[in-house]
Amino acid sequence: MTLQTLTVEVSPRRVAAIALNRPDKGNAFDQTMLEELDAQFKVLGSDPGVRVIVLRGNGRHFCTGADLSAHKPDAEAAAKPPVSMREVLATIDTCPKPTIAVVHGAAVGGGATFAACCDVALAGDRAFFSIPEVRVGMPPLGVMPFLVRAMGHRNFRRYGLSGERISAAEAMRIGLVHQVCEMVELEDMLARITDELLHGAPGAIATLKAAAAEFAAPTLSAILANKATHDSKSAEALEGVASFREKRKPTWYPK
């Protein structure tokens, strides 16, 4: 099945593959992709005919983060409150089915967080990650709690503050991904881990995931209750987005 921004397939072994499908944009997500991701994880998560969900990207990259060039929704679209990034991440995080992220190329910002919200994160050895939001004047409040849970407070502070590139090997060291292998071996690793997950009883898996969430810190309820906001029209945010579009350094970068 091909949607506007995703492709979705379910194999005979009841493994669903969701592929981000904006390869010309590096699979950068826009509001449509967020809406479709949220809907598909909910539908597949409740489908008894699905046992495992794999999230990956078509093209060169897994996901290069938010599409800063995307058009703003028109008045008609805005009449329906759009699903937020935090809500989408919560949907992925609480999916009752085992989820696997398969990362190649870039996993930036929200893209890195999509992987962090999956139960298992695999990466090719040439994949890389980054959390660059502060470089465009917008602290990553929506994704922050999920990344802190995945990589730890200290590691998040280092890479969230710097926005620097994180190699696949470093991502594994800090807990952002579970395993790294050469690209030619990635599909075999995915098949092996998928098979291991299929050995688990679906009901027991769903119960385990729900129970494990109670021991996570911060809890999902605390994440969703966090009302911290940042003005996306602040001078920093406007300059950050402008510098990105104009392919130049932002004014706060010292020459």
MIKOLFI-594510 format. One line per 3 residues: their letters; for each residue x, y, z of N, C-alpha, C. Coordinates in nm, 4 decimals. Last residue first. Layout:
a	X/Y/Z/X/Y/Z/X/Y/Z  ...
END
This chain:
kpy	3.2233/3.3731/1.3202/3.3101/3.3572/1.2020/3.4554/3.3525/1.2437  2.9947/3.2042/1.5242/3.1069/3.2992/1.5163/3.1958/3.2706/1.3972  2.6553/3.1926/1.4704/2.7775/3.1152/1.4511/2.8938/3.2094/1.4345
wtp	2.4364/3.3515/1.4741/2.4999/3.3260/1.6033/2.6260/3.2395/1.5925  2.3432/3.3605/1.2145/2.4142/3.4782/1.2643/2.4831/3.4528/1.3978  2.4147/3.0440/1.0523/2.3274/3.1389/1.1219/2.4096/3.2510/1.1839
krk	2.5624/2.9977/0.7300/2.5740/2.9867/0.8741/2.4762/3.0838/0.9406  2.3440/2.8893/0.4591/2.4508/2.9710/0.5167/2.4557/2.9478/0.6676  2.1225/2.8104/0.3006/2.2474/2.7343/0.3016/2.3658/2.8196/0.3480
erf	1.8784/2.9164/0.3172/1.9732/2.9913/0.2355/2.1112/2.9265/0.2316  1.7539/2.7442/0.4930/1.7031/2.7535/0.3567/1.8031/2.8202/0.2630  1.9080/2.7948/0.7221/1.9007/2.6599/0.6650/1.8582/2.6672/0.5194
sav	1.8566/3.0623/0.7682/1.9940/3.0233/0.7351/1.9977/2.8840/0.6736  1.5810/3.0465/0.8296/1.6268/3.1234/0.7129/1.7673/3.0813/0.6706  1.5846/2.8965/1.0633/1.5194/2.8408/0.9456/1.5666/2.9134/0.8195
gel	1.7255/3.0818/1.2284/1.7732/2.9454/1.2069/1.7141/2.8835/1.0822  1.5654/3.3092/1.2256/1.6987/3.3162/1.1680/1.7513/3.1760/1.1376  1.3394/3.2048/1.3546/1.3267/3.2615/1.2205/1.4628/3.2675/1.1508
aea	1.4523/3.1297/1.6019/1.3918/3.0284/1.5147/1.3812/3.0804/1.3716  1.5406/3.3790/1.7016/1.6351/3.2701/1.6777/1.5782/3.1681/1.5799  1.3006/3.5180/1.7241/1.4049/3.5690/1.6347/1.5053/3.4589/1.6018
sks	1.0215/3.2866/1.7190/1.1193/3.3720/1.7858/1.2248/3.4168/1.6858  0.8325/3.1179/1.6318/0.8484/3.2417/1.5551/0.9431/3.3388/1.6247  0.8127/2.9139/1.8071/0.8689/2.8804/1.6764/0.8847/3.0030/1.5862
dht	0.8791/2.9291/2.1351/0.8187/3.0114/2.0302/0.8858/2.9828/1.8963  0.8219/2.6358/2.3125/0.9201/2.7291/2.2588/0.8566/2.8019/2.1422  0.7112/2.4818/2.6194/0.6950/2.5240/2.4801/0.8100/2.6163/2.4399
akn	0.6092/2.2301/2.8438/0.7115/2.3263/2.8032/0.6970/2.3572/2.6547  0.4370/2.0515/2.9536/0.3797/2.1561/2.8694/0.4820/2.2614/2.8267  0.4170/1.7192/3.0152/0.5135/1.8289/3.0065/0.4634/1.9325/2.9072
ali	0.2542/1.5064/2.9944/0.2075/1.6156/3.0798/0.2980/1.7377/3.0719  0.3957/1.3285/2.8437/0.2784/1.3897/2.7814/0.2265/1.5074/2.8626  0.5951/1.2609/3.0306/0.6301/1.3177/2.9009/0.5121/1.3931/2.8416
asl	0.4476/1.1484/3.2342/0.5216/1.2718/3.2620/0.5609/1.3416/3.1323  0.3550/0.9246/3.1017/0.2578/1.0228/3.1501/0.3251/1.1553/3.1806  0.5919/0.7861/3.0582/0.5226/0.8429/2.9435/0.4210/0.9479/2.9877
tpa	0.8438/0.8754/3.3009/0.7326/0.7957/3.2528/0.6656/0.8648/3.1352  1.1964/0.9372/3.2314/1.0661/0.9723/3.2873/0.9553/0.8847/3.2297  1.2053/0.6017/3.3071/1.2182/0.7341/3.3679/1.2690/0.8304/3.2606
afe	1.0093/0.3040/3.3283/1.0931/0.3975/3.2533/1.0979/0.5311/3.3254  0.8311/0.1429/3.4454/0.9608/0.1535/3.5117/1.0562/0.2477/3.4383  0.6128/0.1353/3.2858/0.5940/0.1868/3.4219/0.7270/0.2088/3.4939
aaa	0.6951/0.0055/3.0604/0.6804/0.1508/3.0535/0.6649/0.2128/3.1916  0.6734/-0.2603/3.1263/0.8069/-0.2006/3.1260/0.7996/-0.0494/3.1241  0.3992/-0.3027/3.0862/0.4533/-0.3052/3.2219/0.5895/-0.2377/3.2283
akl	0.3792/-0.2862/2.8077/0.3023/-0.1946/2.8906/0.3583/-0.1878/3.0318  0.5518/-0.4953/2.7315/0.5793/-0.3583/2.6900/0.5057/-0.2577/2.7773  0.4259/-0.7199/2.8486/0.5625/-0.6822/2.8872/0.5898/-0.5368/2.8518
tai	0.1853/-0.7232/2.7065/0.1848/-0.7011/2.8517/0.3214/-0.6562/2.8999  0.2780/-0.7785/2.4493/0.2033/-0.6547/2.4742/0.2025/-0.6212/2.6228  0.3948/-1.0309/2.4969/0.4766/-0.9180/2.4502/0.4070/-0.7864/2.4800
agp	0.1748/-1.1828/2.5653/0.2811/-1.1636/2.6644/0.3695/-1.0456/2.6262  0.0351/-1.1771/2.3226/-0.0235/-1.1196/2.4435/0.0809/-1.0904/2.5485  0.2206/-1.3087/2.1448/0.1753/-1.1703/2.1238/0.1178/-1.1052/2.2490
agh	0.5048/-1.4800/2.2599/0.3587/-1.4805/2.2514/0.3085/-1.3369/2.2398  0.8025/-1.4915/2.0580/0.7296/-1.4455/2.1760/0.5798/-1.4483/2.1538  0.9084/-1.5487/1.8128/0.8987/-1.6585/1.9088/0.8154/-1.6193/2.0311
lle	0.9369/-1.3114/1.6833/0.8199/-1.3910/1.6492/0.8033/-1.5122/1.7399  1.1851/-1.2289/1.7681/1.0662/-1.1635/1.8230/0.9398/-1.2434/1.7959  1.3473/-1.3918/1.6086/1.3522/-1.4048/1.7554/1.2269/-1.3435/1.8178
dti	1.2849/-1.2890/1.3560/1.2502/-1.4268/1.3888/1.2510/-1.4497/1.5400  1.3974/-1.0352/1.3816/1.2533/-1.0490/1.3603/1.2071/-1.1892/1.3972  1.6649/-1.1057/1.3993/1.5996/-1.0471/1.5165/1.4475/-1.0553/1.5034
ral	1.7053/-1.2110/1.1380/1.7320/-1.2913/1.2580/1.6577/-1.2366/1.3790  1.6379/-0.9983/0.9703/1.5641/-1.1241/0.9612/1.5833/-1.2081/1.0868  1.8328/-0.8082/1.0460/1.6913/-0.7793/1.0646/1.6098/-0.9087/1.0647
mde	2.0616/-0.9428/0.9616/2.0438/-0.9139/1.1037/1.8971/-0.8859/1.1337  2.0148/-0.9446/0.6870/2.0258/-1.0713/0.7588/2.0056/-1.0509/0.9086  2.0203/-0.6711/0.6351/1.8961/-0.7455/0.6127/1.8986/-0.8800/0.6841
lev	2.2895/-0.6054/0.6957/2.1788/-0.5467/0.7709/2.0493/-0.6260/0.7552  2.5102/-0.6760/0.5578/2.4644/-0.7713/0.6582/2.3359/-0.7262/0.7283  2.5747/-0.4683/0.3984/2.5426/-0.5942/0.3304/2.4887/-0.6979/0.4273
mec	2.6433/-0.2718/0.5859/2.5165/-0.2619/0.5152/2.4768/-0.3937/0.4493  2.7749/-0.4045/0.8904/2.7944/-0.3564/0.7544/2.6617/-0.3620/0.6797  2.6055/-0.3051/1.1965/2.6746/-0.4012/1.1110/2.6961/-0.3385/0.9740
vqh	2.5051/-0.2608/1.5291/2.5559/-0.1984/1.4069/2.6248/-0.3066/1.3260  2.2433/-0.2504/1.7719/2.3452/-0.3225/1.6960/2.3791/-0.2473/1.5685  2.0965/-0.0520/1.9103/2.1360/-0.1762/1.9761/2.2499/-0.2484/1.9044
vlg	2.1300/0.3034/1.9543/2.0977/0.1847/1.8742/2.1523/0.0617/1.9453  2.1789/0.4513/2.1816/2.0788/0.5007/2.0870/2.0370/0.3914/1.9890  2.3818/0.3820/2.3568/2.2507/0.3208/2.3726/2.1428/0.3683/2.2784
irm	2.6387/0.4618/2.3215/2.5583/0.5403/2.4154/2.4142/0.4899/2.4270  2.7333/0.2768/2.1321/2.7996/0.2877/2.2627/2.7119/0.3596/2.3644  2.5736/0.3299/1.9103/2.5585/0.2029/1.9811/2.6198/0.2113/2.1203
aea	2.6703/0.5794/1.8425/2.5286/0.5650/1.8756/2.5037/0.4344/1.9498  2.9306/0.5133/1.7755/2.9076/0.5925/1.8961/2.7613/0.5828/1.9391  2.8777/0.3731/1.5370/2.9462/0.3062/1.6478/2.9246/0.3807/1.7791
asi	2.7573/0.5700/1.3810/2.6801/0.4525/1.4185/2.7439/0.3810/1.5374  2.8372/0.9020/1.5061/2.8588/0.7856/1.4198/2.7740/0.6682/1.4674  2.6806/1.2012/1.5141/2.7072/1.0839/1.5979/2.7227/0.9642/1.5042
reg	2.7540/1.5437/1.4685/2.7221/1.4148/1.4096/2.7650/1.3022/1.5035  2.6340/1.7918/1.7070/2.7338/1.7283/1.6214/2.6870/1.5925/1.5698  2.4904/1.9418/1.8799/2.4308/1.9153/1.7491/2.5233/1.8410/1.6555
slg	2.5595/2.0217/2.1371/2.6540/2.0444/2.0278/2.5897/2.0296/1.8905  2.3388/1.9602/2.2973/2.3967/2.0944/2.3021/2.4858/2.1227/2.1814  2.2932/1.6934/2.2373/2.1868/1.7907/2.2155/2.2392/1.9327/2.2140
yrr	2.5296/1.5738/2.3159/2.4980/1.5771/2.1737/2.3828/1.6705/2.1412  2.5320/1.6278/2.5994/2.6488/1.6507/2.5142/2.6070/1.6692/2.3683  2.2736/1.5546/2.6841/2.3217/1.6919/2.7017/2.4390/1.7207/2.6098
fnr	2.2707/1.2814/2.6216/2.1809/1.3727/2.5515/2.2301/1.5162/2.5638  2.4600/1.1870/2.8026/2.4866/1.1764/2.6591/2.3966/1.2701/2.5794  2.3243/1.2436/3.0434/2.4533/1.3058/3.0135/2.4859/1.3008/2.8651
hgm	2.0830/1.0895/3.0225/2.0825/1.2341/3.0431/2.2125/1.2998/3.0003  2.0371/0.8376/2.7685/2.0832/0.8849/2.8990/2.0973/1.0359/2.9030  1.9269/0.7376/2.5398/2.0719/0.7553/2.5427/2.1253/0.8068/2.6751
arv	1.6472/0.6990/2.5881/1.7245/0.6050/2.5069/1.8743/0.6153/2.5314  1.5584/0.9077/2.7487/1.5335/0.7704/2.7910/1.6231/0.6733/2.7161  1.6329/1.1207/2.5858/1.6946/1.1060/2.7185/1.6760/0.9639/2.7686
lfp	1.4582/1.0788/2.3721/1.6022/1.0627/2.3517/1.6755/1.0468/2.4844  1.2145/1.1353/2.4938/1.2365/1.0034/2.4358/1.3851/0.9769/2.4125  1.2407/1.4038/2.5723/1.2198/1.2988/2.6724/1.2492/1.1591/2.6187
mvg	1.2925/1.5455/2.3127/1.3897/1.5337/2.4215/1.3628/1.4188/2.5182  1.1061/1.6014/2.1236/1.1751/1.4727/2.1136/1.2619/1.4428/2.2350  1.0070/1.8522/2.1996/0.9158/1.7440/2.1688/0.9812/1.6073/2.1694
lpp	1.2329/2.0168/2.2354/1.1495/1.9810/2.3502/1.0601/1.8613/2.3210  1.4985/2.0977/2.1197/1.4165/1.9827/2.0804/1.3246/1.9322/2.1916  1.5081/2.4505/2.0582/1.5443/2.3371/2.1436/1.4485/2.2215/2.1212
mgv	1.5802/2.6185/1.7794/1.4633/2.5555/1.8397/1.5052/2.4371/1.9255  1.7831/2.7277/1.6206/1.7157/2.8122/1.7187/1.5953/2.7516/1.7868  1.9206/2.5587/1.4679/1.8216/2.6401/1.3978/1.7317/2.7115/1.4979
rve	2.0760/2.4372/1.6525/2.1455/2.5084/1.5458/2.0493/2.5899/1.4588  1.9106/2.2911/1.8114/1.9575/2.4203/1.8646/2.0289/2.5020/1.7573  1.8717/2.0543/1.6559/1.7685/2.1574/1.6628/1.8183/2.2920/1.7146
pis	2.0268/1.8286/1.5949/2.0785/1.9617/1.5612/1.9829/2.0780/1.5840  2.1315/1.5535/1.6654/2.0200/1.6238/1.7291/2.0507/1.7721/1.7132  2.2128/1.2754/1.4521/2.2418/1.4038/1.5142/2.1134/1.4621/1.5708
ffa	2.3791/0.9879/1.3113/2.2693/1.0495/1.3840/2.3108/1.1903/1.4249  2.4483/0.7638/1.0389/2.4872/0.8619/1.1393/2.3633/0.9313/1.1936  2.5715/0.4629/0.8836/2.4631/0.5499/0.9296/2.5181/0.6530/1.0275
rdg	2.7577/0.2798/0.8214/2.7791/0.4150/0.7693/2.6662/0.5108/0.8065  2.6680/0.0408/0.9260/2.7904/0.0987/0.9824/2.8195/0.2393/0.9320  2.3160/0.0490/0.9904/2.4290/0.0176/0.9058/2.5517/0.0914/0.9564
ala	2.1407/-0.0419/1.2866/2.1983/0.0607/1.1989/2.3081/0.0024/1.1133  1.8443/-0.0962/1.4775/1.9590/-0.1485/1.4042/2.0112/-0.0404/1.3118  1.6677/-0.1053/1.7685/1.7212/-0.0132/1.6672/1.8479/-0.0734/1.6078
vdc	1.3695/-0.2109/1.9128/1.5015/-0.2514/1.8655/1.5444/-0.1529/1.7584  1.1470/-0.0598/1.9788/1.2010/-0.1548/2.0762/1.3425/-0.1967/2.0410  1.1548/0.2925/1.8989/1.1320/0.1529/1.8637/1.1979/0.0611/1.9659
caa	1.2389/0.5404/1.9720/1.1096/0.4964/2.0244/1.0767/0.3523/1.9878  1.4712/0.5834/1.8299/1.4805/0.5702/1.9753/1.3520/0.5175/2.0370  1.3741/0.6224/1.5707/1.4499/0.5006/1.6019/1.4546/0.4763/1.7525
fta	1.2552/0.8703/1.6085/1.1737/0.7587/1.5600/1.2433/0.6269/1.5953  1.4827/1.0157/1.6744/1.3883/0.9831/1.7795/1.2901/0.8758/1.7363  1.6095/1.0558/1.4356/1.6802/0.9773/1.5380/1.5828/0.9317/1.6454
ggg	1.4070/1.2181/1.3274/1.4404/1.0898/1.2657/1.5142/0.9991/1.3621  1.4153/1.4483/1.4798/1.3015/1.3590/1.4951/1.3253/1.2235/1.4326  1.7531/1.4516/1.4247/1.6465/1.5109/1.5048/1.5338/1.4132/1.5309
vaa	1.8253/1.2168/1.1693/1.8499/1.3491/1.2266/1.7290/1.3955/1.3067  1.9929/0.9893/1.0287/1.8784/0.9878/1.1204/1.8943/1.1121/1.2070  2.1245/0.9038/0.7086/2.1069/0.9995/0.8166/1.9813/0.9709/0.8981
ghv	2.2048/0.5692/0.6294/2.2203/0.7111/0.5993/2.1997/0.7947/0.7233  1.9670/0.3595/0.7965/2.0796/0.3764/0.7054/2.0885/0.5244/0.6729  1.8088/0.1626/1.0372/1.8607/0.2948/1.0014/1.9769/0.2840/0.9033
vai	1.5244/0.0277/1.1322/1.6401/-0.0096/1.0511/1.6939/0.1188/0.9891  1.3516/-0.0468/1.4258/1.3966/0.0579/1.3347/1.5212/0.0086/1.2625  1.0870/-0.2485/1.5218/1.2296/-0.2472/1.4864/1.2551/-0.1306/1.3921
tpk	0.8605/-0.3463/1.7766/0.8956/-0.2553/1.6681/1.0463/-0.2542/1.6469  0.6025/-0.5603/1.8863/0.7467/-0.5315/1.8804/0.7775/-0.4454/1.7585  0.2895/-0.3976/1.9667/0.3665/-0.4937/1.8877/0.5152/-0.4602/1.8965
pct	0.1744/-0.1837/2.0986/0.1801/-0.3125/2.1678/0.2574/-0.4204/2.0931  0.3264/0.1313/2.1128/0.2707/0.0293/2.0249/0.2817/-0.1080/2.0915  0.4417/0.3364/2.2520/0.3461/0.2524/2.3245/0.2812/0.1458/2.2361
dit	0.6069/0.4639/2.0647/0.6644/0.4150/2.1892/0.5721/0.3154/2.2593  0.4284/0.5501/1.8688/0.5309/0.4497/1.8358/0.5816/0.3827/1.9632  0.2828/0.7335/2.0259/0.2147/0.6233/1.9588/0.3127/0.5121/1.9234
alv	0.4834/0.9126/2.0990/0.4156/0.8352/2.2039/0.3428/0.7158/2.1432  0.5384/1.0200/1.8497/0.6418/0.9444/1.9185/0.5813/0.8586/2.0290  0.2945/1.1522/1.8061/0.3378/1.0461/1.7155/0.4418/0.9578/1.7837
erm	0.3004/1.3403/2.0143/0.1944/1.2395/2.0106/0.2318/1.1227/1.9194  0.5199/1.4955/1.9390/0.5231/1.4225/2.0662/0.4178/1.3131/2.0697  0.4285/1.6094/1.7041/0.5410/1.5171/1.7000/0.5442/1.4329/1.8265
svp	0.0648/1.6140/1.6974/0.1966/1.6699/1.7285/0.3049/1.5633/1.7175  -0.1868/1.6403/1.4538/-0.1192/1.5558/1.5519/0.0213/1.6120/1.5735  -0.3707/1.9487/1.4259/-0.2768/1.8494/1.3738/-0.2170/1.7650/1.4856
pka	-0.7124/2.0065/1.4534/-0.5836/2.0181/1.5228/-0.4872/1.9107/1.4748  -0.8705/2.1220/1.1700/-0.8525/2.0016/1.2505/-0.7179/2.0113/1.3197  -0.8177/2.3611/1.0528/-0.9419/2.3493/1.1297/-0.9404/2.2252/1.2167
aae	-0.6010/2.3453/0.8915/-0.5762/2.3861/1.0294/-0.7010/2.3761/1.1159  -0.7122/2.2895/0.6478/-0.6397/2.1829/0.7165/-0.6202/2.2159/0.8631  -0.8196/2.5425/0.5973/-0.9074/2.4263/0.6037/-0.8401/2.3128/0.6792
adp	-0.5975/2.7116/0.5901/-0.6981/2.7308/0.6944/-0.7874/2.6084/0.7094  -0.3040/2.5037/0.5206/-0.3989/2.6104/0.4931/-0.5079/2.6134/0.5999  0.0145/2.4494/0.6810/-0.1192/2.4041/0.6423/-0.2127/2.5210/0.6171
kha	0.3150/2.5694/0.5200/0.2280/2.5666/0.6361/0.0889/2.5210/0.5924  0.5369/2.3634/0.3313/0.4379/2.4710/0.3388/0.3564/2.4570/0.4665  0.8718/2.2832/0.4230/0.7325/2.2442/0.3993/0.6408/2.3643/0.4113
sld	1.1297/2.3259/0.4846/1.0810/2.3975/0.3652/0.9336/2.3686/0.3380  1.1933/2.1655/0.6900/1.1809/2.3080/0.7199/1.1327/2.3893/0.6001  1.1018/1.8719/0.7801/1.1121/1.9418/0.6524/1.0870/2.0900/0.6771
agt	1.2930/1.7226/1.0401/1.1758/1.7989/0.9967/1.2034/1.8680/0.8637  1.5063/1.4447/0.9454/1.4453/1.5369/1.0400/1.3253/1.6087/0.9818  1.5886/1.2614/0.7579/1.6752/1.3769/0.7819/1.6107/1.4829/0.8704
cfh	1.5861/0.9196/0.7826/1.5025/1.0394/0.7987/1.5912/1.1559/0.8379  1.7459/0.7357/0.6233/1.6344/0.6927/0.7077/1.5373/0.8088/0.7256  1.8479/0.7922/0.2819/1.8488/0.8195/0.4244/1.7275/0.7599/0.4950
rgn	1.8206/0.7257/0.0108/1.9556/0.7341/0.0690/1.9563/0.7414/0.2202  1.5240/0.5191/-0.0171/1.6221/0.6143/-0.0673/1.7517/0.6135/0.0118  1.2985/0.4759/0.2587/1.3341/0.4538/0.1184/1.4369/0.5579/0.0749
grl	1.3483/0.3575/0.5927/1.3327/0.4670/0.4980/1.3692/0.4252/0.3573  1.1520/0.1825/0.8470/1.2746/0.2116/0.7716/1.2490/0.3259/0.6738  1.0253/-0.0266/1.0903/1.0254/0.1112/1.0396/1.1585/0.1381/0.9712
viv	0.8267/-0.3089/1.1349/0.9599/-0.2592/1.0993/0.9449/-0.1197/1.0413  0.6458/-0.4885/1.3679/0.6442/-0.3711/1.2788/0.7871/-0.3208/1.2594  0.4949/-0.8082/1.4087/0.6125/-0.7220/1.4253/0.5998/-0.6068/1.3272
rvg	0.2381/-0.9126/1.3617/0.3142/-0.9556/1.4793/0.4316/-0.8629/1.5115  -0.0912/-0.8773/1.2486/0.0452/-0.8226/1.2467/0.1167/-0.8619/1.3752  -0.3484/-0.9561/1.2828/-0.2745/-1.0184/1.1743/-0.1322/-0.9676/1.1605
pds	-0.4620/-0.7964/1.4704/-0.4152/-0.9282/1.5141/-0.3372/-1.0026/1.4064  -0.3906/-0.4617/1.4930/-0.4270/-0.5644/1.3957/-0.3742/-0.7006/1.4410  -0.2984/-0.2553/1.6430/-0.4212/-0.3206/1.6896/-0.4658/-0.4341/1.5986
glv	-0.0775/-0.1670/1.5058/-0.0609/-0.2084/1.6442/-0.1816/-0.2817/1.6989  -0.1852/-0.0835/1.2661/-0.1067/-0.2068/1.2680/-0.0879/-0.2594/1.4094  -0.3173/0.1518/1.3596/-0.3887/0.0475/1.2874/-0.3138/-0.0860/1.2969
kfq	-0.1085/0.2957/1.4840/-0.2289/0.2608/1.5588/-0.3030/0.1454/1.4918  0.0728/0.3246/1.2781/0.1156/0.2530/1.3983/-0.0051/0.2137/1.4837  -0.0891/0.4735/1.0993/-0.0455/0.3386/1.0647/0.0027/0.2604/1.1867
adl	-0.1348/0.7204/1.2323/-0.2462/0.6335/1.1951/-0.2010/0.4905/1.1698  0.1275/0.8195/1.2597/0.0427/0.8000/1.3767/-0.0691/0.7008/1.3456  0.2042/0.8360/0.9893/0.2752/0.7491/1.0828/0.1885/0.7176/1.2044
eel	0.0214/1.0281/0.8952/0.0187/0.8921/0.8422/0.0919/0.7942/0.9322  0.0917/1.2556/1.0423/-0.0450/1.2035/1.0492/-0.0495/1.0580/1.0030  0.3595/1.2841/0.9607/0.3278/1.2616/1.1019/0.1885/1.2012/1.1164
mtq	0.3238/1.3303/0.6864/0.3934/1.2103/0.7312/0.3638/1.1800/0.8776  0.1913/1.5782/0.6989/0.1250/1.4623/0.6396/0.1908/1.3333/0.6849  0.3836/1.7484/0.8055/0.2653/1.7167/0.8846/0.1919/1.5943/0.8306
dfa	0.6964/1.5883/0.7192/0.6076/1.7028/0.7219/0.4838/1.6623/0.8015  1.0308/1.4700/0.7502/0.8882/1.4564/0.7780/0.8174/1.5917/0.7739  1.2577/1.3627/0.5029/1.2232/1.4628/0.6042/1.0727/1.4589/0.6255
ngk	1.3555/1.1854/0.3166/1.2530/1.1378/0.4106/1.2311/1.2337/0.5270  1.4985/1.3370/0.1438/1.5735/1.2687/0.2487/1.4819/1.2106/0.3553  1.3318/1.4164/-0.0519/1.3482/1.5092/0.0595/1.4307/1.4459/0.1721
dpr	1.3166/1.2032/-0.2172/1.3694/1.3266/-0.2749/1.3918/1.4337/-0.1697  1.1890/1.0120/-0.0573/1.3334/1.0019/-0.0812/1.3954/1.1276/-0.1391  0.9677/0.9700/0.1239/0.9922/1.0992/0.0602/1.1414/1.1049/0.0246
nla	0.8647/0.7470/0.2816/0.8748/0.7478/0.1365/0.8725/0.8888/0.0774  0.9328/0.5154/0.5276/0.9195/0.6584/0.4998/0.9507/0.6774/0.3521  0.7709/0.2111/0.5468/0.8873/0.2813/0.4923/0.8528/0.4283/0.4706
iaa	0.6865/-0.0491/0.7475/0.6497/0.0897/0.7176/0.7754/0.1592/0.6680  0.6018/-0.3757/0.7306/0.7127/-0.2843/0.7025/0.6553/-0.1486/0.6651  0.4957/-0.6354/0.9398/0.4591/-0.5135/0.8677/0.5826/-0.4259/0.8504
vrr	0.4758/-0.9748/0.9283/0.5677/-0.8663/0.9627/0.5318/-0.7455/0.8762  0.3528/-1.2119/0.8696/0.2797/-1.1138/0.9499/0.3725/-1.0059/1.0059  0.4618/-1.3689/0.6832/0.4959/-1.4019/0.8225/0.4364/-1.3001/0.9201
psv	0.3890/-1.2471/0.4466/0.3173/-1.3683/0.4870/0.3479/-1.4102/0.6316  0.4067/-0.8903/0.5330/0.4571/-1.0132/0.4733/0.3723/-1.1325/0.5154  0.2694/-0.5898/0.4447/0.2653/-0.6938/0.5470/0.3037/-0.8254/0.4803
evt	0.3681/-0.2522/0.3859/0.3505/-0.3884/0.3373/0.3478/-0.4838/0.4559  0.3494/0.0806/0.2941/0.3206/-0.0158/0.4005/0.2963/-0.1516/0.3371  0.5106/0.3897/0.2491/0.4661/0.2647/0.1895/0.4508/0.1645/0.3029
ltq	0.4256/0.7392/0.2893/0.4699/0.6097/0.3403/0.4352/0.4992/0.2412  0.3068/0.9671/0.1964/0.4456/0.9788/0.2434/0.5036/0.8470/0.2937  0.0600/0.8876/0.0891/0.1273/1.0071/0.0375/0.2749/1.0103/0.0751
ltm	0.0897/0.5285/0.0516/0.0217/0.6479/0.0981/0.0955/0.7692/0.0427  0.0570/0.2172/-0.0857/0.1335/0.3410/-0.0945/0.0460/0.4580/-0.0515  0.0846/-0.1195/0.0000/0.0000/0.0000/0.0000/0.0882/0.1246/0.0000
END
